[in-house]
Amino acid sequence: MEWYLALAIILGAFVVMLAIGMPVAFSLLFVNIMGVLLWWGGEAGLRQLILSIAGSVTSFSLMPVPMFILIGEVIFHTGVAPRAIDALDKWLGRMPGRLSILSVLAGTIFATLSGSSVAGVATLGSVLVPEMEKRGYKKTLSLGPILGSGGLSIMIPPSALGVLLACLAKISVGAILIAIIVPGLLIAVFYMVYIFLRAKLQPDLAPPYKTEHVPLSQKLADTARYILPLAVIVFFVIGVVFLGLGSPSEAAALGALASFILAAAYGKLNWDTLKKSLGTTTQITVMMFMVFTGAMAFSQILAFTGATSNLTLFFVGLPLPSMGLLIVMQLILLAMGTFMEPLAIMMVVIPIYLPIIDLVGFNPLWFGTIMLLNMEMATLSPPFGLALFAMKGVAPKDTTMGDIYKASIPFLGLQVLVMLLMMVFPSLSLWLPSKMIAH
């Protein structure tokens, strides 16, 4: 069978499974079994498939994933995040677009404590959107900033998707976690500048209101009590890796331990929150690992049919400069992001893109950070971005999906701008990892 027919059958079957509502993990498993029976020798191929699945999930590099998820779940279920948001709020005064800027700052902090964009949107949306609506904020500046900043959990460590991408692409986990810091913070800065200018030029979108005067001593006390302790978790997750004091797995374990200690110090750690945090972490981790194992087998079947090598030759043979090829590859990902979740996109595309990256000579770390930003955009992309549905679940009852789509568009545009800057200036991604101290 010709390679393009095999590719069409494999991808077509996968899309059909997703379209009928089959979970990503089971869709990949179905396609893998079908591929084994058609091209990989039947029963002998099934045995090889089982060995491949077992080998992929036992990788030590995957260890940070459940720990990163656990940090976010503990912070989410124990209610630590709202206290930090209140402490930040006291510093903003009467700044234009005050609550919208607060949501970006809070989303950035939450992103450093959680690998889940959906949890970030749900937390910030439930806390801040009702307050913004009460203050007369229009939906553009109430929903949009939370959608944008909630997705920062993919571009600011700890990023579970970043770990999975590193494992699939055979990139250093520590390097990619450090590489996404500058682009992630740049996105947050762009959000705040946009909100400030928009609120300044169109005050009706975010009406100013009188704020209660808070003494400097109280601001400092709340900062020390509710924000600085979170900085300890951030240091364990990021600083330990950057300074070469430990591996990403060790840093993730320290961060998870610190989150439990912090929750206990605030008197919020009890059996109920512990059960919820561990239960949700287990569910998300199992789902991610099932998808990951299916993707590893999926990549082997694509290679066996010849689809991977021939697609590589096709892309490289296009009459485009390397930058043009990079843009085409990102446009494909953007299109997929409008109807697929980021994890599924990564699992399908990375096995196909990796040989192209190697042959063209792209830096894998640089390409990986650009791809992660694309995956962040997928969570915001209408009509099926996960963050959009998370927002619908916590937004006021009169909020329509159309309102949410419109609010997401400006922040998607800012992400595209940062992506272009990353393409033109690779040092945005590569400078900080070059300063890492080897472990």
KOLVONU-630771 format. One record per residue (C-alpha): residue in three letters; z, y, x. Coordinates in nm, 3 decimals. Layout:
REM KOLVONU-630771
+------+---------+---------+---------+
| type |       Z |       Y |       X |
+------+---------+---------+---------+
|  ALA |       Z |       Y |       X |
...
+------+---------+---------+---------+
This chain:
REM KOLVONU-630771
+------+---------+---------+---------+
| type |       Z |       Y |       X |
+------+---------+---------+---------+
|  MET |   0.000 |   0.000 |   0.000 |
|  GLU |  -0.085 |   0.349 |   0.125 |
|  TRP |   0.213 |   0.554 |   0.240 |
|  TYR |   0.154 |   0.833 |  -0.012 |
|  LEU |   0.156 |   0.587 |  -0.301 |
|  ALA |   0.482 |   0.439 |  -0.175 |
|  LEU |   0.629 |   0.789 |  -0.144 |
|  ALA |   0.512 |   0.880 |  -0.496 |
|  ILE |   0.669 |   0.564 |  -0.640 |
|  ILE |   0.999 |   0.617 |  -0.458 |
|  LEU |   1.037 |   0.988 |  -0.541 |
|  GLY |   0.897 |   0.941 |  -0.892 |
|  ALA |   1.149 |   0.668 |  -0.971 |
|  PHE |   1.431 |   0.882 |  -0.833 |
|  VAL |   1.334 |   1.185 |  -1.045 |
|  VAL |   1.302 |   0.968 |  -1.358 |
|  MET |   1.650 |   0.825 |  -1.302 |
|  LEU |   1.793 |   1.176 |  -1.269 |
|  ALA |   1.600 |   1.296 |  -1.576 |
|  ILE |   1.751 |   1.025 |  -1.799 |
|  GLY |   2.101 |   1.125 |  -1.689 |
|  MET |   2.173 |   0.860 |  -1.425 |
|  PRO |   2.425 |   0.981 |  -1.161 |
|  VAL |   2.274 |   1.061 |  -0.820 |
|  ALA |   2.452 |   0.773 |  -0.646 |
|  PHE |   2.325 |   0.512 |  -0.893 |
|  SER |   1.978 |   0.667 |  -0.894 |
|  LEU |   1.961 |   0.626 |  -0.516 |
|  LEU |   2.095 |   0.269 |  -0.541 |
|  PHE |   1.829 |   0.179 |  -0.799 |
|  VAL |   1.551 |   0.326 |  -0.585 |
|  ASN |   1.685 |   0.150 |  -0.275 |
|  ILE |   1.694 |  -0.189 |  -0.447 |
|  MET |   1.344 |  -0.132 |  -0.582 |
|  GLY |   1.224 |  -0.035 |  -0.233 |
|  VAL |   1.387 |  -0.340 |  -0.076 |
|  LEU |   1.222 |  -0.574 |  -0.323 |
|  LEU |   0.878 |  -0.412 |  -0.285 |
|  TRP |   0.861 |  -0.340 |   0.090 |
|  TRP |   1.162 |  -0.479 |   0.273 |
|  GLY |   1.142 |  -0.854 |   0.232 |
|  GLY |   1.336 |  -0.925 |  -0.086 |
|  GLU |   1.661 |  -1.117 |  -0.030 |
|  ALA |   1.664 |  -1.060 |   0.346 |
|  GLY |   1.613 |  -0.690 |   0.280 |
|  LEU |   1.906 |  -0.682 |   0.039 |
|  ARG |   2.132 |  -0.823 |   0.310 |
|  GLN |   2.007 |  -0.552 |   0.545 |
|  LEU |   2.070 |  -0.293 |   0.274 |
|  ILE |   2.433 |  -0.404 |   0.243 |
|  LEU |   2.480 |  -0.387 |   0.620 |
|  SER |   2.324 |  -0.040 |   0.625 |
|  ILE |   2.557 |   0.083 |   0.350 |
|  ALA |   2.865 |  -0.061 |   0.523 |
|  GLY |   2.764 |   0.088 |   0.858 |
|  SER |   2.697 |   0.438 |   0.722 |
|  VAL |   3.026 |   0.483 |   0.537 |
|  THR |   3.243 |   0.373 |   0.830 |
|  SER |   3.136 |   0.668 |   1.047 |
|  PHE |   3.438 |   0.852 |   1.193 |
|  SER |   3.246 |   1.179 |   1.156 |
|  LEU |   3.292 |   1.157 |   0.779 |
|  MET |   3.672 |   1.172 |   0.805 |
|  PRO |   3.699 |   1.551 |   0.746 |
|  VAL |   3.528 |   1.529 |   0.405 |
|  PRO |   3.822 |   1.397 |   0.197 |
|  MET |   4.067 |   1.619 |   0.387 |
|  PHE |   3.863 |   1.934 |   0.322 |
|  ILE |   3.839 |   1.846 |  -0.046 |
|  LEU |   4.214 |   1.775 |  -0.060 |
|  ILE |   4.297 |   2.120 |   0.083 |
|  GLY |   4.101 |   2.289 |  -0.195 |
|  GLU |   4.248 |   2.069 |  -0.467 |
|  VAL |   4.607 |   2.134 |  -0.355 |
|  ILE |   4.544 |   2.511 |  -0.343 |
|  PHE |   4.372 |   2.494 |  -0.684 |
|  HIS |   4.624 |   2.278 |  -0.873 |
|  THR |   4.939 |   2.438 |  -0.729 |
|  GLY |   4.829 |   2.791 |  -0.816 |
|  VAL |   4.864 |   2.925 |  -0.462 |
|  ALA |   4.531 |   3.112 |  -0.479 |
|  PRO |   4.623 |   3.356 |  -0.763 |
|  ARG |   4.920 |   3.485 |  -0.560 |
|  ALA |   4.693 |   3.568 |  -0.267 |
|  ILE |   4.451 |   3.741 |  -0.507 |
|  ASP |   4.734 |   3.959 |  -0.643 |
|  ALA |   4.835 |   4.054 |  -0.288 |
|  LEU |   4.478 |   4.155 |  -0.203 |
|  ASP |   4.450 |   4.353 |  -0.526 |
|  LYS |   4.728 |   4.589 |  -0.419 |
|  TRP |   4.526 |   4.711 |  -0.118 |
|  LEU |   4.210 |   4.819 |  -0.303 |
|  GLY |   4.335 |   5.128 |  -0.487 |
|  ARG |   4.067 |   5.306 |  -0.692 |
|  MET |   3.765 |   5.181 |  -0.499 |
|  PRO |   3.442 |   5.172 |  -0.708 |
|  GLY |   3.383 |   4.822 |  -0.840 |
|  ARG |   3.741 |   4.739 |  -0.743 |
|  LEU |   3.780 |   4.409 |  -0.929 |
|  SER |   3.432 |   4.290 |  -0.834 |
|  ILE |   3.504 |   4.356 |  -0.466 |
|  LEU |   3.838 |   4.181 |  -0.511 |
|  SER |   3.656 |   3.875 |  -0.641 |
|  VAL |   3.440 |   3.864 |  -0.326 |
|  LEU |   3.743 |   3.899 |  -0.097 |
|  ALA |   3.929 |   3.634 |  -0.294 |
|  GLY |   3.624 |   3.407 |  -0.295 |
|  THR |   3.593 |   3.441 |   0.083 |
|  ILE |   3.958 |   3.346 |   0.131 |
|  PHE |   3.930 |   3.060 |  -0.116 |
|  ALA |   3.618 |   2.936 |   0.066 |
|  THR |   3.821 |   2.898 |   0.386 |
|  LEU |   4.061 |   2.671 |   0.198 |
|  SER |   3.823 |   2.465 |  -0.011 |
|  GLY |   3.501 |   2.275 |   0.033 |
|  SER |   3.413 |   2.303 |  -0.336 |
|  SER |   3.202 |   2.586 |  -0.476 |
|  VAL |   3.263 |   2.468 |  -0.833 |
|  ALA |   3.642 |   2.489 |  -0.784 |
|  GLY |   3.603 |   2.838 |  -0.637 |
|  VAL |   3.401 |   2.965 |  -0.933 |
|  ALA |   3.637 |   2.801 |  -1.183 |
|  THR |   3.948 |   2.943 |  -1.018 |
|  LEU |   3.819 |   3.298 |  -0.970 |
|  GLY |   3.645 |   3.301 |  -1.307 |
|  SER |   3.956 |   3.200 |  -1.500 |
|  VAL |   4.175 |   3.454 |  -1.316 |
|  LEU |   3.949 |   3.760 |  -1.280 |
|  VAL |   3.678 |   3.756 |  -1.549 |
|  PRO |   3.919 |   3.820 |  -1.842 |
|  GLU |   4.073 |   4.112 |  -1.652 |
|  MET |   3.730 |   4.260 |  -1.573 |
|  GLU |   3.619 |   4.223 |  -1.935 |
|  LYS |   3.936 |   4.400 |  -2.048 |
|  ARG |   3.863 |   4.688 |  -1.807 |
|  GLY |   3.513 |   4.732 |  -1.948 |
|  TYR |   3.314 |   4.574 |  -1.665 |
|  LYS |   2.963 |   4.472 |  -1.761 |
|  LYS |   2.870 |   4.107 |  -1.706 |
|  THR |   2.646 |   4.192 |  -1.410 |
|  LEU |   2.950 |   4.295 |  -1.206 |
|  SER |   3.202 |   4.059 |  -1.361 |
|  LEU |   3.019 |   3.726 |  -1.352 |
|  GLY |   2.778 |   3.786 |  -1.061 |
|  PRO |   3.029 |   3.851 |  -0.780 |
|  ILE |   3.231 |   3.543 |  -0.872 |
|  LEU |   2.920 |   3.324 |  -0.886 |
|  GLY |   2.810 |   3.453 |  -0.546 |
|  SER |   3.146 |   3.436 |  -0.370 |
|  GLY |   3.236 |   3.100 |  -0.523 |
|  GLY |   2.937 |   2.948 |  -0.348 |
|  LEU |   3.063 |   3.071 |  -0.010 |
|  SER |   3.262 |   2.747 |   0.024 |
|  ILE |   2.936 |   2.587 |   0.145 |
|  MET |   2.881 |   2.855 |   0.412 |
|  ILE |   3.238 |   2.906 |   0.534 |
|  PRO |   3.437 |   2.616 |   0.679 |
|  PRO |   3.577 |   2.383 |   0.564 |
|  SER |   3.243 |   2.278 |   0.416 |
|  ALA |   3.220 |   1.919 |   0.296 |
|  LEU |   2.843 |   1.956 |   0.260 |
|  GLY |   2.829 |   2.085 |   0.618 |
|  VAL |   3.002 |   1.769 |   0.740 |
|  LEU |   2.764 |   1.546 |   0.544 |
|  LEU |   2.461 |   1.736 |   0.672 |
|  ALA |   2.587 |   1.707 |   1.030 |
|  CYS |   2.635 |   1.332 |   0.991 |
|  LEU |   2.289 |   1.282 |   0.841 |
|  ALA |   2.115 |   1.507 |   1.093 |
|  LYS |   2.321 |   1.379 |   1.388 |
|  ILE |   2.451 |   1.729 |   1.468 |
|  SER |   2.799 |   1.800 |   1.602 |
|  VAL |   3.032 |   1.841 |   1.303 |
|  GLY |   3.243 |   2.097 |   1.488 |
|  ALA |   2.939 |   2.298 |   1.595 |
|  ILE |   2.796 |   2.329 |   1.244 |
|  LEU |   3.134 |   2.427 |   1.098 |
|  ILE |   3.155 |   2.711 |   1.352 |
|  ALA |   2.784 |   2.803 |   1.320 |
|  ILE |   2.812 |   2.887 |   0.948 |
|  ILE |   3.099 |   3.134 |   0.992 |
|  VAL |   2.897 |   3.445 |   1.086 |
|  PRO |   2.624 |   3.395 |   0.820 |
|  GLY |   2.892 |   3.322 |   0.557 |
|  LEU |   3.088 |   3.638 |   0.637 |
|  LEU |   2.764 |   3.839 |   0.650 |
|  ILE |   2.684 |   3.727 |   0.296 |
|  ALA |   3.029 |   3.840 |   0.180 |
|  VAL |   2.979 |   4.182 |   0.343 |
|  PHE |   2.638 |   4.221 |   0.178 |
|  TYR |   2.796 |   4.136 |  -0.160 |
|  MET |   3.066 |   4.402 |  -0.120 |
|  VAL |   2.822 |   4.672 |  -0.005 |
|  TYR |   2.593 |   4.594 |  -0.300 |
|  ILE |   2.883 |   4.606 |  -0.548 |
|  PHE |   3.019 |   4.932 |  -0.402 |
|  LEU |   2.678 |   5.105 |  -0.418 |
|  ARG |   2.597 |   4.971 |  -0.765 |
|  ALA |   2.936 |   5.076 |  -0.905 |
|  LYS |   2.905 |   5.418 |  -0.737 |
|  LEU |   2.554 |   5.481 |  -0.876 |
|  GLN |   2.618 |   5.325 |  -1.218 |
|  PRO |   2.988 |   5.378 |  -1.301 |
|  ASP |   2.940 |   5.239 |  -1.651 |
|  LEU |   2.894 |   4.891 |  -1.500 |
|  ALA |   3.246 |   4.899 |  -1.353 |
|  PRO |   3.443 |   5.184 |  -1.513 |
|  PRO |   3.715 |   5.330 |  -1.289 |
|  TYR |   4.070 |   5.308 |  -1.417 |
|  LYS |   4.411 |   5.430 |  -1.313 |
|  THR |   4.598 |   5.187 |  -1.093 |
|  GLU |   4.970 |   5.160 |  -1.040 |
|  HIS |   5.094 |   5.300 |  -0.711 |
|  VAL |   5.226 |   5.025 |  -0.486 |
|  PRO |   5.450 |   5.120 |  -0.191 |
|  LEU |   5.322 |   5.027 |   0.152 |
|  SER |   5.633 |   4.818 |   0.213 |
|  GLN |   5.553 |   4.598 |  -0.089 |
|  LYS |   5.190 |   4.561 |   0.018 |
|  LEU |   5.299 |   4.446 |   0.362 |
|  ALA |   5.563 |   4.213 |   0.218 |
|  ASP |   5.319 |   4.048 |  -0.024 |
|  THR |   5.059 |   4.015 |   0.253 |
|  ALA |   5.313 |   3.844 |   0.478 |
|  ARG |   5.432 |   3.620 |   0.197 |
|  TYR |   5.106 |   3.515 |   0.032 |
|  ILE |   4.811 |   3.585 |   0.265 |
|  LEU |   4.936 |   3.522 |   0.619 |
|  PRO |   5.051 |   3.165 |   0.537 |
|  LEU |   4.695 |   3.090 |   0.426 |
|  ALA |   4.582 |   3.214 |   0.768 |
|  VAL |   4.777 |   2.924 |   0.921 |
|  ILE |   4.566 |   2.677 |   0.723 |
|  VAL |   4.251 |   2.863 |   0.829 |
|  PHE |   4.359 |   2.836 |   1.193 |
|  PHE |   4.417 |   2.463 |   1.162 |
|  VAL |   4.074 |   2.413 |   1.006 |
|  ILE |   3.869 |   2.652 |   1.222 |
|  GLY |   4.075 |   2.761 |   1.522 |
|  VAL |   4.168 |   2.410 |   1.635 |
|  VAL |   3.800 |   2.312 |   1.650 |
|  PHE |   3.682 |   2.638 |   1.809 |
|  LEU |   3.948 |   2.633 |   2.081 |
|  GLY |   3.887 |   2.268 |   2.159 |
|  LEU |   4.242 |   2.169 |   2.064 |
|  GLY |   4.127 |   1.887 |   1.838 |
|  SER |   3.834 |   1.722 |   1.663 |
|  PRO |   3.715 |   1.827 |   1.314 |
|  SER |   3.892 |   1.521 |   1.171 |
|  GLU |   4.221 |   1.618 |   1.334 |
|  ALA |   4.181 |   1.980 |   1.225 |
|  ALA |   4.110 |   1.871 |   0.867 |
|  ALA |   4.421 |   1.651 |   0.861 |
|  LEU |   4.637 |   1.936 |   0.996 |
|  GLY |   4.492 |   2.172 |   0.735 |
|  ALA |   4.568 |   1.926 |   0.453 |
|  LEU |   4.926 |   1.881 |   0.579 |
|  ALA |   4.969 |   2.259 |   0.600 |
|  SER |   4.845 |   2.302 |   0.242 |
|  PHE |   5.110 |   2.057 |   0.118 |
|  ILE |   5.384 |   2.234 |   0.317 |
|  LEU |   5.274 |   2.573 |   0.181 |
|  ALA |   5.267 |   2.447 |  -0.178 |
|  ALA |   5.616 |   2.301 |  -0.131 |
|  ALA |   5.742 |   2.629 |   0.019 |
|  TYR |   5.626 |   2.813 |  -0.295 |
|  GLY |   5.801 |   2.552 |  -0.512 |
|  LYS |   5.470 |   2.440 |  -0.666 |
|  LEU |   5.447 |   2.088 |  -0.525 |
|  ASN |   5.552 |   1.833 |  -0.786 |
|  TRP |   5.444 |   1.491 |  -0.901 |
|  ASP |   5.198 |   1.624 |  -1.158 |
|  THR |   5.009 |   1.851 |  -0.915 |
|  LEU |   5.021 |   1.583 |  -0.646 |
|  LYS |   4.869 |   1.328 |  -0.883 |
|  LYS |   4.596 |   1.570 |  -0.995 |
|  SER |   4.512 |   1.676 |  -0.638 |
|  LEU |   4.493 |   1.323 |  -0.499 |
|  GLY |   4.312 |   1.189 |  -0.806 |
|  THR |   4.040 |   1.455 |  -0.803 |
|  THR |   4.001 |   1.427 |  -0.426 |
|  THR |   3.951 |   1.051 |  -0.455 |
|  GLN |   3.693 |   1.090 |  -0.732 |
|  ILE |   3.489 |   1.352 |  -0.545 |
|  THR |   3.511 |   1.166 |  -0.212 |
|  VAL |   3.400 |   0.835 |  -0.361 |
|  MET |   3.108 |   1.007 |  -0.533 |
|  MET |   3.001 |   1.182 |  -0.213 |
|  PHE |   3.030 |   0.868 |  -0.002 |
|  MET |   2.832 |   0.663 |  -0.255 |
|  VAL |   2.555 |   0.921 |  -0.242 |
|  PHE |   2.575 |   0.932 |   0.139 |
|  THR |   2.544 |   0.556 |   0.178 |
|  GLY |   2.253 |   0.549 |  -0.064 |
|  ALA |   2.082 |   0.828 |   0.130 |
|  MET |   2.110 |   0.644 |   0.461 |
|  ALA |   1.943 |   0.337 |   0.312 |
|  PHE |   1.690 |   0.563 |   0.140 |
|  SER |   1.589 |   0.714 |   0.474 |
|  GLN |   1.539 |   0.366 |   0.623 |
|  ILE |   1.312 |   0.260 |   0.337 |
|  LEU |   1.107 |   0.581 |   0.369 |
|  ALA |   1.065 |   0.511 |   0.739 |
|  PHE |   0.971 |   0.147 |   0.676 |
|  THR |   0.693 |   0.243 |   0.432 |
|  GLY |   0.548 |   0.487 |   0.685 |
|  ALA |   0.607 |   0.784 |   0.453 |
|  THR |   0.833 |   0.965 |   0.698 |
|  SER |   0.599 |   0.950 |   0.998 |
|  ASN |   0.289 |   1.036 |   0.796 |
|  LEU |   0.459 |   1.327 |   0.618 |
|  THR |   0.563 |   1.457 |   0.959 |
|  LEU |   0.206 |   1.446 |   1.082 |
|  PHE |   0.089 |   1.615 |   0.761 |
|  PHE |   0.332 |   1.908 |   0.791 |
|  VAL |   0.276 |   1.953 |   1.163 |
|  GLY |  -0.099 |   1.949 |   1.103 |
|  LEU |  -0.086 |   2.240 |   0.860 |
|  PRO |  -0.262 |   2.551 |   0.999 |
|  LEU |   0.065 |   2.746 |   1.009 |
|  PRO |   0.277 |   2.895 |   1.286 |
|  SER |   0.622 |   2.741 |   1.329 |
|  MET |   0.786 |   3.024 |   1.131 |
|  GLY |   0.538 |   2.973 |   0.849 |
|  LEU |   0.621 |   2.602 |   0.844 |
|  LEU |   0.992 |   2.686 |   0.832 |
|  ILE |   0.935 |   2.914 |   0.532 |
|  VAL |   0.734 |   2.645 |   0.350 |
|  MET |   1.014 |   2.393 |   0.407 |
|  GLN |   1.272 |   2.636 |   0.268 |
|  LEU |   1.056 |   2.718 |  -0.036 |
|  ILE |   1.041 |   2.348 |  -0.118 |
|  LEU |   1.421 |   2.336 |  -0.105 |
|  LEU |   1.446 |   2.647 |  -0.324 |
|  ALA |   1.220 |   2.488 |  -0.584 |
|  MET |   1.424 |   2.168 |  -0.580 |
|  GLY |   1.743 |   2.371 |  -0.619 |
|  THR |   1.637 |   2.489 |  -0.964 |
|  PHE |   1.679 |   2.139 |  -1.109 |
|  MET |   1.877 |   1.929 |  -0.857 |
|  GLU |   2.229 |   1.952 |  -0.717 |
|  PRO |   2.271 |   2.036 |  -0.344 |
|  LEU |   2.403 |   1.695 |  -0.242 |
|  ALA |   2.107 |   1.515 |  -0.397 |
|  ILE |   1.861 |   1.757 |  -0.234 |
|  MET |   2.014 |   1.706 |   0.110 |
|  MET |   2.017 |   1.331 |   0.079 |
|  VAL |   1.651 |   1.315 |  -0.021 |
|  VAL |   1.509 |   1.582 |   0.210 |
|  ILE |   1.693 |   1.543 |   0.540 |
|  PRO |   1.538 |   1.203 |   0.626 |
|  ILE |   1.196 |   1.359 |   0.571 |
|  TYR |   1.265 |   1.688 |   0.749 |
|  LEU |   1.440 |   1.552 |   1.058 |
|  PRO |   1.128 |   1.415 |   1.231 |
|  ILE |   0.944 |   1.741 |   1.155 |
|  ILE |   1.226 |   1.943 |   1.311 |
|  ASP |   1.217 |   1.726 |   1.624 |
|  LEU |   0.839 |   1.742 |   1.658 |
|  VAL |   0.809 |   2.117 |   1.600 |
|  GLY |   1.103 |   2.190 |   1.830 |
|  PHE |   1.337 |   2.370 |   1.590 |
|  ASN |   1.700 |   2.386 |   1.700 |
|  PRO |   1.872 |   2.134 |   1.466 |
|  LEU |   2.191 |   2.342 |   1.448 |
|  TRP |   1.998 |   2.657 |   1.356 |
|  PHE |   1.789 |   2.470 |   1.098 |
|  GLY |   2.102 |   2.306 |   0.956 |
|  THR |   2.275 |   2.640 |   0.892 |
|  ILE |   1.965 |   2.776 |   0.719 |
|  MET |   1.947 |   2.463 |   0.506 |
|  LEU |   2.314 |   2.493 |   0.411 |
|  LEU |   2.252 |   2.849 |   0.291 |
|  ASN |   1.966 |   2.711 |   0.084 |
|  MET |   2.209 |   2.459 |  -0.065 |
|  GLU |   2.446 |   2.743 |  -0.153 |
|  MET |   2.156 |   2.909 |  -0.332 |
|  ALA |   2.095 |   2.585 |  -0.522 |
|  THR |   2.440 |   2.616 |  -0.684 |
|  LEU |   2.334 |   2.958 |  -0.822 |
|  SER |   1.973 |   2.879 |  -0.908 |
|  PRO |   1.883 |   2.883 |  -1.279 |
|  PRO |   1.860 |   2.677 |  -1.484 |
|  PHE |   2.078 |   2.392 |  -1.352 |
|  GLY |   2.295 |   2.534 |  -1.070 |
|  LEU |   2.641 |   2.375 |  -1.083 |
|  ALA |   2.820 |   2.708 |  -1.037 |
|  LEU |   2.642 |   2.846 |  -1.344 |
|  PHE |   2.787 |   2.573 |  -1.564 |
|  ALA |   3.131 |   2.609 |  -1.403 |
|  MET |   3.121 |   2.978 |  -1.495 |
|  LYS |   3.016 |   2.897 |  -1.852 |
|  GLY |   3.324 |   2.678 |  -1.882 |
|  VAL |   3.570 |   2.958 |  -1.795 |
|  ALA |   3.384 |   3.272 |  -1.912 |
|  PRO |   3.472 |   3.449 |  -2.240 |
|  LYS |   3.332 |   3.281 |  -2.551 |
|  ASP |   3.069 |   3.550 |  -2.612 |
|  THR |   2.907 |   3.481 |  -2.271 |
|  THR |   2.567 |   3.313 |  -2.295 |
|  MET |   2.384 |   3.116 |  -2.028 |
|  GLY |   2.130 |   3.399 |  -2.028 |
|  ASP |   2.407 |   3.643 |  -1.927 |
|  ILE |   2.508 |   3.411 |  -1.644 |
|  TYR |   2.149 |   3.366 |  -1.522 |
|  LYS |   2.094 |   3.744 |  -1.513 |
|  ALA |   2.420 |   3.803 |  -1.328 |
|  SER |   2.330 |   3.549 |  -1.058 |
|  ILE |   1.988 |   3.695 |  -0.968 |
|  PRO |   2.099 |   3.994 |  -0.749 |
|  PHE |   2.330 |   3.770 |  -0.549 |
|  LEU |   2.057 |   3.513 |  -0.501 |
|  GLY |   1.843 |   3.798 |  -0.367 |
|  LEU |   2.112 |   3.893 |  -0.114 |
|  GLN |   2.132 |   3.531 |   0.001 |
|  VAL |   1.755 |   3.529 |   0.053 |
|  LEU |   1.792 |   3.844 |   0.265 |
|  VAL |   2.056 |   3.678 |   0.484 |
|  MET |   1.837 |   3.368 |   0.517 |
|  LEU |   1.548 |   3.580 |   0.644 |
|  LEU |   1.781 |   3.746 |   0.896 |
|  MET |   1.894 |   3.403 |   1.014 |
|  MET |   1.532 |   3.300 |   1.064 |
|  VAL |   1.446 |   3.614 |   1.261 |
|  PHE |   1.773 |   3.625 |   1.458 |
|  PRO |   1.883 |   3.268 |   1.539 |
|  SER |   2.182 |   3.406 |   1.732 |
|  LEU |   2.352 |   3.474 |   1.397 |
|  SER |   2.404 |   3.098 |   1.378 |
|  LEU |   2.403 |   2.997 |   1.744 |
|  TRP |   2.615 |   3.262 |   1.920 |
|  LEU |   2.959 |   3.154 |   1.797 |
|  PRO |   2.908 |   2.778 |   1.866 |
|  SER |   2.800 |   2.870 |   2.220 |
|  LYS |   3.151 |   3.014 |   2.276 |
|  MET |   3.331 |   2.699 |   2.164 |
|  ILE |   3.565 |   2.529 |   2.408 |
|  ALA |   3.470 |   2.163 |   2.448 |
|  HIS |   3.727 |   1.916 |   2.319 |
+------+---------+---------+---------+
